[in-house]
Amino acid sequence: MERQNGLEIAKLLEVSESTLRRWSNTFERYGHKFYKENTKRFFTNNDYLMFKSLKFMIDEQGLQTDEACKIILEKDNKEVAAAQESNVVILDKRLSVTDDNHLREIMFNGYNNLNNTVIEIRNSMKRFDQHIEREKKRGKRRDEQLTTVLKESMEQKKFRMDFEEKLKKITKHEAKNVKKIPFWKRWRQRIKGWFLD
């Protein structure tokens, strides 16, 4: 299997070399290994197919780079091998496909694999939408609980303030009704108390 450098792969994919480097770094971050010689990456046909799938998912389906990389790398090794065989775009320029039936079969298999990938992405998006819906419901319940707690707290505070207000009114009213004893009578009572003891 012939190895291609980044410039050749970038031209085939019609992307810039910096985009290819960014995609490569993302794939490596999720565990994929590329062939390297002295820190320079070289890509195989399998790598090219991964990049082509990634480009399709980003451009046509609007996925983020990280999401698309995860989906591509999550596939079982057997599925990847089958997809690579059916989606082969031969990078070796010396090789050419002359058999029309073989070419039709490759295109048909590639279409089927692409269709399966789209179905998997749609299922993933449905699961993601369901997760978001559950989170919205959970947030709504939490908001309702907080609102209930706040209402109860406000009612308790209002009740306490009303109670304190009534208590103040009662104490003021009682204080007005109590007759004040003049100063000299209070002293007289104290003095009597001293002599009686």
C-alpha positions in Angstrom: 0.0 0.0 0.0 1.6 3.3 -1.1 2.0 6.0 1.4 1.2 9.6 0.5 2.4 12.8 2.1 0.1 15.5 3.5 0.3 17.7 0.4 -1.0 15.0 -2.0 -3.8 14.0 0.4 -4.8 17.7 0.9 -5.0 18.1 -2.9 -7.1 15.0 -3.3 -9.5 16.2 -0.6 -9.4 19.8 -1.8 -8.5 21.2 1.6 -5.5 23.1 2.9 -2.6 21.4 4.5 -3.4 23.2 7.8 -6.9 21.7 7.8 -5.4 18.2 7.1 -3.0 18.7 10.0 -5.8 19.8 12.3 -7.9 16.8 11.3 -4.9 14.5 11.9 -4.3 15.9 15.3 -8.0 15.3 16.2 -7.8 11.7 15.0 -4.6 11.2 17.0 -6.2 12.7 20.1 -8.9 10.0 19.9 -6.3 7.2 19.5 -5.7 6.8 15.8 -2.0 6.3 14.8 -0.5 7.6 11.5 2.7 6.4 9.9 5.5 8.9 10.7 9.1 9.3 9.5 11.1 12.0 11.4 7.9 13.8 12.7 6.5 13.9 9.1 3.2 12.1 8.6 2.4 9.8 5.7 -1.0 8.6 4.9 -2.4 5.3 3.6 -5.5 4.6 1.5 -7.3 3.8 4.8 -6.3 7.2 6.2 -7.5 8.9 3.0 -10.9 7.2 3.3 -11.2 8.4 6.9 -10.5 11.9 5.9 -12.9 11.7 3.0 -15.7 10.5 5.4 -14.7 13.2 7.8 -15.0 15.9 5.1 -18.4 14.5 4.1 -19.7 14.6 7.6 -18.5 18.1 8.2 -19.5 19.6 4.9 -22.7 17.7 4.1 -24.2 16.9 7.5 -22.9 19.8 9.5 -21.2 17.8 12.3 -18.4 19.2 14.4 -14.9 17.8 13.7 -14.7 16.1 17.1 -18.1 14.5 16.8 -17.4 13.2 13.3 -14.0 11.8 14.4 -15.6 9.9 17.2 -18.2 8.4 14.9 -15.6 7.3 12.4 -13.3 5.8 15.0 -16.1 4.1 17.0 -16.8 1.8 14.1 -15.8 -1.8 14.5 -12.6 -2.7 12.7 -14.4 -5.1 10.5 -16.9 -2.4 9.4 -14.0 0.0 8.7 -12.2 -2.7 6.7 -15.3 -3.4 4.6 -16.0 0.3 4.1 -12.4 0.9 3.0 -12.6 -1.9 0.5 -15.9 -0.7 -0.9 -14.9 3.0 -0.9 -11.4 2.6 -2.3 -10.2 5.5 -4.3 -6.9 4.2 -5.6 -4.1 6.5 -4.8 -1.6 4.5 -6.8 -1.7 6.2 -10.2 -0.3 3.1 -11.9 -3.4 1.1 -11.0 -6.6 1.7 -13.0 -10.0 0.0 -12.8 -11.1 -1.3 -16.2 -13.9 -3.6 -15.3 -17.2 -1.6 -15.3 -19.0 -4.2 -13.2 -16.3 -4.0 -10.5 -16.5 -0.3 -10.6 -20.3 -0.3 -10.3 -20.1 -2.8 -7.4 -17.6 -0.5 -5.6 -19.8 2.5 -6.1 -22.9 0.6 -4.9 -21.1 -0.7 -1.8 -19.8 2.8 -1.1 -23.3 4.2 -1.4 -24.7 1.6 0.9 -21.9 2.2 3.5 -22.5 6.0 3.2 -26.3 5.4 3.7 -25.6 3.3 6.8 -23.3 6.0 8.1 -26.0 8.6 7.6 -28.5 6.4 9.4 -26.1 6.0 12.3 -25.6 9.7 12.5 -29.3 10.4 12.5 -29.8 7.8 15.3 -27.0 9.5 17.3 -28.6 12.9 16.7 -32.0 11.5 17.9 -30.3 10.1 21.1 -28.7 13.5 21.6 -32.1 15.3 21.1 -33.7 12.9 23.6 -30.9 13.7 26.1 -31.4 17.4 25.7 -35.2 17.0 26.1 -34.6 15.0 29.4 -32.3 17.8 30.6 -34.9 20.4 29.8 -37.5 18.5 31.7 -35.1 18.1 34.7 -34.3 21.8 34.6 -38.0 22.7 34.4 -38.8 20.5 37.5 -35.9 22.1 39.3 -37.2 25.6 38.5 -40.6 24.6 39.7 -39.2 23.3 43.0 -37.2 26.5 43.4 -40.2 28.6 42.7 -42.2 26.6 45.3 -39.5 27.0 47.9 -39.2 30.7 47.2 -43.0 31.2 47.5 -43.1 29.3 50.8 -40.1 31.3 52.1 -41.8 34.6 51.1 -45.1 33.5 52.8 -43.2 32.6 56.0 -41.4 35.9 56.0 -44.7 37.8 55.4 -46.4 35.8 58.2 -43.5 36.6 60.6 -43.6 40.3 59.7 -47.4 40.4 60.1 -47.0 38.6 63.5 -44.3 41.0 64.7 -46.5 44.0 63.5 -49.5 42.7 65.5 -47.3 42.0 68.5 -46.0 45.6 68.4 -49.5 46.9 68.2 -50.7 44.8 71.1 -47.7 45.8 73.3 -48.2 49.5 72.4 -52.0 49.2 73.2 -51.3 47.5 76.5 -48.7 50.1 77.4 -51.2 52.9 76.8 -53.8 51.1 79.0 -51.5 50.7 81.9 -51.7 53.5 84.4 -48.3 55.0 85.2 -47.5 55.2 88.9 -46.0 58.5 89.9 -42.4 58.5 91.0 -42.9 59.3 94.6 -45.4 56.4 95.0 -42.9 54.0 93.6 -40.3 55.2 96.1 -42.7 55.0 98.9 -43.5 51.3 98.1 -39.7 50.5 98.0 -39.1 52.2 101.3 -42.0 50.3 102.9 -40.5 47.1 101.6 -37.2 47.9 103.2 -38.7 48.4 106.6 -41.0 45.5 106.5 -38.2 43.0 105.7 
